[in-house]
Amino acid sequence: MMSASSPAQPYTQSTPQAHIIASDAEALAIAHEIAAVLKPGAAERDRTGIVPAEIVNTYSNSGLWGITVPRRFGGAEVSAATLAQVIAILSAADPSLGQIPQNHYCLLEDIRLQGSDDQQAFFFAQVLQGYRFANALSETGGKTVLDIRTRIEEGADGLRINGRKGYCTGSLYAHWIGILALDADDRAQLAFVPQNSPGLTVVNDWACLGQRTTASGTVLADNLPVNPFHLFPTWKSYASPTLAGPFAQLTTAAIDAGIARAALD
C-alpha cells in the first residue's frame, strides 16, 4: 500500500527487464551513459520532489543495480573500486538518484553475507531482472541508530512484523523492502517483503533541504506477514568482523565524492 503527500508515480513495473552487465568496464561505460540521462532535469526534480517513473525504470533497467551480484549467480561482481566510481559518476549527475541504489547495494551485501545458496539464487535473480530493493532500517525518536523498537514475532499464523521506520531511502521506488526488526532474543533480523504486501504502507512524507527525491520517508508495518525464506540473520554480519560496515562506508563516501566533484567542475 502506498500513501502519498505528493502525486504518486507507478514506479514498480510488473515485469522489469534489465540489461545484464558483464564487466567492470561495461559498468563504468553505462554509468556515464545513465549519468547523461539523469543530469538534465536534476535541479527541477529536486525542486518539485517528483521523479518521473520512466527515469527510475530506465535507471534500473540499465543493469547498474545488479553489478555487485556474484559471478556464480550471473552477475558481474565488479570490484569495490569500480562500484565506488559508478556511484560517484551517478551522484555527480543527480545526488538524489545516486543515493538511492547505495542502499540497494548494501542490502545485496547482506544477502551475500548471510543468505543460503537458495536465498541468494532467488534474490540475485530478482536483482538481475531489474527489481529494486530499498531499506527500512532506521527509526525516528530513539537516542541512537541502534535504538530499534520494530519487532518480528512468530505466532499461530506465522511470522509478523510490527513497527514504524523512518529515512527509508528508495522505498517509494522499490519492489522489495528490507525491514530491520528484533526477534524474541533481541537479535537483528532483516526481512524482505514485497512493497505491495498487505500490512505494509509506504508514506511519501520525505521533506528536507536538498536530495528531495531520495524517497526517504516513512514505512509502516502493521501485522505484516513475512515468508521465512525471505528472512536473514543480519546480526551475524556484525557479531564478527565482516565487510558489511566498510562496504556501507565506502558507498556512502562515493556519493559525497560525486557531489563534490560536480561542485568543483
Secondary structure, DSSP 8 states (H G I E B T S, - for coil): -EEESS-----S-SS-------SHHHHHHHHHHHHHHHSTTHHHHHHHT---HHHHHHHHHTTGGGTTS-GGGTS----HHHHHHHHHHHHHH-HHHHHHHHHHHHHHHHHHHH--HHHHHHHHHHHHHT--EEEE---SS-SSTT----EEEEETTEEEEEEEE---TTGGG-SEEEEEEE-TTS-EEEEEEETT-TTEEEEE----SS-TTS---EEEEEEEEE-GGGEE-TTHHHHS--SHHHHHHHHHHHHHHHHHHHHH-
